[in-house]
Amino acid sequence: MDKYVKKHLPVKAVTPDDGYHYFFGYFDKYQFNSNDTLLLANRISFTARQPRFGEKNTVGILEPDTQKFTPMAETLAWNWQQGSMLQWFSDHEIIYNDVEDGQYVSRIQDINNGKIRTLCRPIYCLTNDRKYAISVNFARLGRERPGYGYDGLEDPTIDFAHPENDGVFMLDIEKNQAELVISIDQISRAYPREGMANTPSWFNHLLFNPSGTRFAFFHRWRTWNNNIRWHLTHMFTANRDGSDIYPLNLEDMSSHYAWLNDREIINFANHFIRERGNLTDKKDWQYYRFVDQTTQVDCVARDYFPGDGHCIGSPDQKWMVTDSYPYGNGDQRQLFLYEFATGKAFEIGSFWADPAYPVPTRCDLHSRWSHDGKKLTFDSIHEQSRRRIYLVDVSEIIG
């Protein structure tokens, strides 16, 4: 029996019906501006295949009430899962990744006068005060994890399994200077596993805590299972300068996650089952609440949902929104709300996903909160396989 109540809420498309495909990208960033009146969006002329270098993504601003899209810029640095890392930098500025002189960079652009400031590296995530950004090698990421990095530019680390000169770069935005603070080689040597040494490693899914004092990141390395390419994952946290590295989860796999506060992370992960205090080889895929720099791990919403999903807490951290992959349920992606205090859960929508889409080009819901916690946006292809951005008002459920 399902542990959630089906309560489907009305959804509306907020993108134009103009033949283009629209999406935002990942679930761990705000799509709304600070007063929840404007949305950021990516616009593409094709779908269901990987981009070829030279095919530009148009970044711009949506007015959700009128479905008006205002183009701001075009960029060569984009992918289907996370777009161009497009984010609000301030109430009147946006930031996104691009290409200049054969290098990946990032741009801060004023939406009123178009003035652009170019930063020396592409950004992965930002501190909330917009003083620092984490940068990674998007060429390496694009090769090892298609759909998350960028294709087209040469990767100087291609011949190295775990390079010493690549990893987490900390970008001081005001100074426009970046420093390597954690290398892939450093982590590979400090936390070795059988088979890791001679296979490619990379970093992915990096995110600052709310105060920007620490960040979380994945170390992934290439594996092969029945001649099929896959990877394993170790999850870590560290201080902003790369010091005080803590192994948060070394048990084969961590998937989607978000910080709930400066100390706690919610993460869909494998956590091996313990029996009478002893570790077994039985895997227990669930949502877990990890407490940074401690061994405390607590299961959240055990067996409520069909499996892995993109989980993030509401602005007041009372609710979690997550989604599902189409796990044998008629190619439907489900959208869920879960209340931490009471354990109440709701399926607020179910949306068809075209199974013909290649995996790197899939359209996950990637639901995002508004700042007031009353609305959600998500990407979907349930209408004639067109990528569109949708909005749902959840105040009926969360109050």
C-alpha positions in Angstrom: 0.0 0.0 0.0 1.3 3.5 -0.9 2.4 5.6 2.0 1.4 8.8 0.2 -2.0 10.3 -0.6 -2.7 11.1 -4.3 -3.7 14.7 -4.4 -3.0 16.0 -7.9 -2.8 19.8 -8.1 -3.4 22.0 -11.2 -0.3 22.8 -13.2 0.2 25.4 -15.9 2.8 25.9 -18.5 4.7 29.2 -18.0 6.7 29.0 -21.3 5.5 30.2 -24.7 3.8 27.9 -27.2 6.2 28.9 -29.9 7.8 25.7 -31.1 11.0 26.1 -29.0 11.9 23.8 -26.1 12.4 25.4 -22.6 13.9 24.1 -19.4 15.7 25.4 -16.4 18.0 22.6 -15.2 18.8 21.4 -11.7 16.6 21.3 -8.6 19.2 22.7 -6.1 19.0 26.3 -7.4 16.4 29.0 -7.3 14.7 29.7 -10.6 12.6 32.5 -9.2 14.0 36.0 -8.5 13.9 37.2 -4.9 10.3 38.4 -5.0 9.0 35.4 -7.1 7.9 37.4 -10.1 10.4 36.3 -12.7 11.9 33.0 -13.8 15.1 32.1 -15.5 15.0 29.7 -18.5 17.0 28.1 -21.3 15.6 28.0 -24.8 16.6 25.4 -27.4 15.4 24.7 -30.9 15.8 20.8 -30.7 15.5 18.0 -28.2 16.1 14.3 -27.6 19.7 14.4 -28.7 23.0 15.6 -27.3 24.1 19.1 -28.4 26.8 19.4 -31.0 29.5 22.0 -30.3 28.4 25.2 -32.0 24.7 24.8 -31.2 23.9 27.7 -28.8 21.6 27.8 -25.9 19.6 31.0 -25.3 19.4 32.1 -21.7 16.7 34.5 -20.7 13.9 35.6 -18.4 10.3 34.4 -18.2 7.3 36.3 -17.0 5.1 33.4 -15.7 1.8 35.3 -15.8 2.1 36.1 -19.5 4.5 33.4 -20.7 6.7 36.0 -22.2 10.4 35.0 -22.7 13.0 37.8 -23.0 16.3 36.5 -24.4 19.4 37.8 -22.6 22.4 35.9 -24.2 23.5 32.9 -26.2 26.1 30.4 -24.9 28.0 27.4 -26.2 28.4 26.0 -22.6 25.3 24.0 -21.8 23.9 20.5 -21.2 20.4 19.0 -20.8 20.6 18.3 -17.1 22.0 21.6 -15.7 21.7 24.0 -18.6 24.4 26.7 -18.4 24.3 26.8 -14.6 22.1 29.9 -15.1 21.3 31.6 -11.8 20.3 34.9 -10.3 23.4 36.7 -9.2 21.4 39.6 -7.8 18.0 41.2 -8.4 19.2 42.8 -11.6 22.0 40.3 -12.7 22.2 36.8 -13.9 25.2 34.5 -14.2 25.8 31.7 -16.6 28.6 29.7 -18.3 30.0 30.4 -21.7 33.1 29.9 -24.0 35.7 32.5 -24.8 39.0 32.2 -26.6 38.9 28.4 -26.4 38.2 28.3 -22.6 35.1 27.8 -20.5 34.2 31.0 -18.5 31.3 32.5 -16.8 29.4 35.7 -17.4 27.7 38.1 -15.0 25.2 40.1 -17.0 23.0 43.1 -16.0 19.5 42.4 -17.2 18.7 46.1 -17.5 21.6 47.4 -19.5 23.2 44.2 -20.8 26.6 45.0 -19.3 28.7 41.8 -18.9 31.5 41.0 -16.6 33.5 37.8 -17.5 35.0 35.5 -14.9 38.1 33.4 -15.5 36.4 30.1 -14.9 32.9 28.5 -15.3 30.9 28.2 -12.2 29.3 25.1 -10.7 27.7 26.6 -7.6 27.7 29.9 -5.7 27.7 30.9 -2.1 24.5 32.7 -1.1 26.4 35.9 -0.6 27.8 35.6 -4.1 31.4 36.1 -3.0 32.7 32.6 -4.0 32.0 30.0 -6.6 33.2 26.4 -7.1 34.5 25.5 -10.5 35.3 22.1 -12.1 36.7 20.8 -15.3 33.5 20.7 -17.4 35.3 19.0 -20.4 36.3 16.1 -18.2 32.8 15.9 -16.6 31.2 15.9 -20.1 33.4 13.0 -21.2 32.8 10.9 -18.1 29.2 11.8 -17.3 27.5 12.9 -20.5 24.6 15.3 -19.9 26.4 17.1 -17.0 29.5 18.5 -18.5 30.2 20.3 -21.8 31.5 18.9 -25.1 33.7 20.6 -27.7 36.8 21.9 -26.0 40.0 19.9 -25.4 40.5 18.4 -22.0 44.2 18.5 -21.0 43.7 15.8 -18.3 42.3 13.2 -20.7 45.3 10.9 -20.3 45.2 10.9 -16.5 43.0 8.7 -14.3 43.3 11.0 -11.3 45.2 14.2 -12.2 47.0 16.2 -9.6 46.2 19.6 -11.3 42.4 19.1 -11.6 39.6 19.0 -9.1 37.7 21.6 -7.1 38.7 25.2 -7.9 37.5 28.0 -5.6 36.8 31.2 -7.4 37.0 34.5 -5.6 34.4 36.4 -7.6 35.4 39.9 -6.6 39.1 39.3 -7.3 38.3 37.1 -10.3 41.0 34.6 -9.2 40.7 30.8 -8.8 42.7 28.3 -6.8 42.7 24.5 -6.8 41.7 23.6 -3.3 41.2 19.8 -3.6 42.7 17.7 -6.4 41.2 14.4 -7.8 44.5 12.7 -7.1 44.5 13.9 -3.4 41.1 12.3 -2.8 41.9 9.1 -4.8 45.0 8.5 -2.7 43.4 9.4 0.6 40.3 7.2 0.2 41.3 4.3 -2.2 39.1 1.4 -3.2 39.9 -1.7 -5.2 40.0 -0.9 -8.9 40.0 2.9 -8.4 43.7 3.6 -9.1 43.7 2.8 -12.8 40.3 4.1 -13.9 39.2 7.7 -14.5 38.0 9.7 -11.6 36.1 13.0 -11.5 34.2 15.4 -9.2 30.5 16.1 -9.6 27.4 17.5 -7.8 29.1 20.2 -5.6 27.0 22.4 -3.4 27.7 25.0 -0.6 26.0 24.9 2.7 23.7 27.9 3.4 26.4 30.0 5.1 29.0 29.2 2.4 31.5 27.9 5.0 31.5 24.3 3.8 30.6 22.4 0.6 29.7 18.9 -0.3 30.9 17.0 -3.4 31.0 13.6 -5.1 34.1 11.7 -6.0 33.2 9.3 -8.8 35.3 6.7 -10.6 34.6 4.6 -13.7 33.5 1.0 -13.4 32.2 -1.6 -15.8 29.4 -4.1 -15.2 28.7 -6.7 -17.9 30.6 -4.4 -20.4 28.3 -1.5 -19.5 29.9 1.8 -18.3 28.9 2.9 -14.8 30.5 4.5 -11.7 30.8 4.4 -7.9 30.5 7.4 -5.6 32.1 8.6 -2.4 30.6 11.7 -0.9 32.6 14.3 1.1 32.3 17.7 2.7 35.1 20.2 3.2 35.8 23.8 4.3 35.7 26.4 1.6 39.5 26.5 1.4 39.6 22.7 0.9 40.6 21.9 4.5 38.9 19.6 7.0 37.7 17.1 4.5 35.1 14.7 5.9 34.0 11.4 4.3 30.2 11.7 4.6 29.3 8.5 2.7 31.8 5.8 1.5 29.2 3.1 0.9 29.2 2.7 -2.9 26.8 5.4 -3.9 25.3 8.7 -3.1 22.8 10.3 -5.5 20.8 13.5 -5.3 21.1 15.7 -2.3 20.6 19.1 -0.8 21.7 20.9 2.4 18.8 21.4 4.9 20.9 23.7 7.0 24.6 24.2 7.7 25.0 20.8 9.4 22.4 18.5 7.8 22.2 17.0 4.3 19.3 15.0 2.9 20.6 12.5 0.3 19.2 9.5 -1.6 21.9 7.0 -1.0 22.9 3.4 -0.5 23.5 2.7 3.1 24.5 -0.9 3.9 22.3 -2.6 6.4 23.7 -3.4 9.9 22.6 -6.6 11.7 23.4 -6.8 15.4 25.9 -4.0 15.0 27.7 -5.7 12.1 27.9 -4.4 8.5 26.4 -6.6 5.9 26.5 -6.5 2.1 22.7 -5.8 1.9 22.0 -2.4 0.2 19.3 -0.2 1.5 18.5 2.6 -1.0 16.6 5.3 0.9 16.5 9.0 1.6 18.9 9.7 4.5 19.6 12.7 6.7 23.4 13.0 7.3 24.9 15.2 9.9 28.1 16.7 8.6 31.3 15.7 10.4 29.6 13.1 12.4 28.6 9.4 11.9 24.9 10.2 12.6 22.7 9.0 9.7 18.9 8.7 9.9 16.5 7.3 7.4 13.8 9.7 6.1 10.5 8.5 4.6 11.5 4.8 4.6 9.9 3.0 1.6 7.5 5.9 0.9 8.6 6.6 -2.7 9.5 4.4 -5.7 13.2 5.1 -5.6 15.8 7.8 -6.4 14.6 11.3 -6.8 15.7 15.0 -6.8 15.1 16.0 -3.1 15.2 19.4 -1.6 13.8 21.0 1.5 11.3 23.9 1.4 12.7 27.4 2.4 11.4 26.9 5.9 12.7 23.3 5.9 9.3 21.8 7.0 8.7 20.0 3.7 10.6 18.1 1.1 9.8 18.0 -2.6 11.1 15.1 -4.6 10.3 13.3 -7.8 10.7 9.9 -9.4 12.1 8.3 -12.5 9.6 6.3 -14.6 10.0 3.1 -12.7 7.8 0.8 -14.7 4.7 2.8 -14.1 3.6 3.6 -17.6 6.5 6.0 -18.2 5.3 8.4 -15.6 7.4 10.7 -13.5 5.8 11.5 -10.2 6.0 14.6 -8.0 5.8 14.3 -4.2 5.6 16.4 -1.1 6.7 15.1 2.3 6.3 16.8 5.7 9.3 16.0 8.0 7.5 16.5 11.3 4.4 14.4 10.6 5.5 12.0 7.9 2.5 13.0 5.7 3.2 12.6 2.0 1.4 13.5 -1.2 1.7 12.7 -4.8 0.8 16.0 -6.3 1.2 15.1 -10.0 2.3 12.4 -12.5 3.7 13.3 -15.9 4.4 11.2 -18.9 8.1 10.9 -20.0 8.9 9.9 -23.6 10.9 6.6 -23.2 12.6 7.3 -26.6 14.8 10.1 -25.2 18.4 9.0 -24.9 19.5 8.9 -21.2 21.8 12.0 -21.2 18.9 14.0 -22.8 16.1 12.8 -20.5 13.9 15.5 -18.9 13.7 14.9 -15.2 11.2 17.1 -13.3 13.9 18.7 -11.2 11.3 20.6 -9.1 12.3 24.0 -7.6 10.8 26.0 -4.8 9.7 29.6 -4.9 11.3 31.8 -2.2 7.9 32.1 -0.3 7.6 28.3 -0.3 4.1 28.4 -1.9 4.9 27.4 -5.5 7.0 24.9 -7.4 8.3 24.9 -10.9 9.4 21.9 -12.8 10.5 20.8 -16.3 8.5 18.2 -18.2 7.9 16.8 -21.7 4.4 15.3 -21.1 2.8 17.5 -23.7 3.8 16.1 -27.2 7.4 15.5 -26.0 7.9 19.3 -25.8 10.2 20.6 -23.1 8.3 23.2 -21.1 8.5 24.7 -17.7 5.4 24.3 -15.5 4.2 25.9 -12.2 2.1 24.4 -9.5 0.7 26.2 -6.4 1.2 24.0 -3.4 -0.2 26.3 -0.7 -3.4 24.2 -0.5 -1.3 21.4 1.0 1.5 23.2 2.9 -0.6 26.1 4.1 
